[in-house]
């Protein structure tokens, strides 16, 4: 059974990917410092999978910790999720984001080279495209100046990976450019668990529905979109988790010193107001929301062209927006 190191494996996307790895015959080994997740997630993972989960508590930029993991386990690959990701905070504390997101990847790359671990799947983002001129965006769409320091760290990390692979370190890398992950595990046992005020739309929706938040603000309804609100490509987190498993399988077929990038989205854009409407239809819960002013730095509309990941990795999304809203609400109710 191949062992895969997951940095940030107790987080939102990492925990769902751990489940899919186990379902596909891998053994996940988690590193997480629980700065944006909770240890209780590990118990939930064991409930879902019926398997003991191995987790090391600490920072994935701590080389001594990484070396200890490699001493304890024969690792076949790494999925690197761990990063700070709050767009707003990154504009206030840019150096915090550069130090954490860049240095951790440098440590991971050096660690993989030194321990001869071949395969890396890197958690990138559609933020690297900025506000694209042509939609949908393909992997060949030019990357633009990032709208935030967070977005720029993803661009720089991709560039570091390209340069690292060119230096022939003997590794194979895929960067997955996520669009907007939503939803939760269908069991309702794991889901998105923001610490404090949510940065993403759907936890704000579910917390407002649950009465934790007084109301939801929609930032702008006068954009050039079907209903005036921003358009995003919302992808169910279980589909996103499956893309990581498919990426590992694809890397296994490749020669050393390989790099490629894939968009992971549904190929369809939905507006913020459509998300609210879908949530209300699926749950029969009315949301208290208001229209607020536009928010600086928001991309107006973006969605993925998924032809490449469909054809090359054989990956297709299985879940709908309605599925995502249902699963998010079941998760919220279970909290």
Beta strands, then each sheet from edge to edge (+ up, - down):
strand 1: 3-7
strand 2: 27-32
strand 3: 54-57
strand 4: 75-80
strand 5: 119-125
strand 6: 172-178
strand 7: 180-182
strand 8: 216-219
strand 9: 231-232
strand 10: 234-236
strand 11: 258-264
strand 12: 270-271
strand 13: 289-292
sheet 1: 3+ 2+ 1+ 4+ 5+ 6+ 11+
sheet 2: 7+ 10+
sheet 3: 8+ 13+
sheet 4: 9+ 12-
end
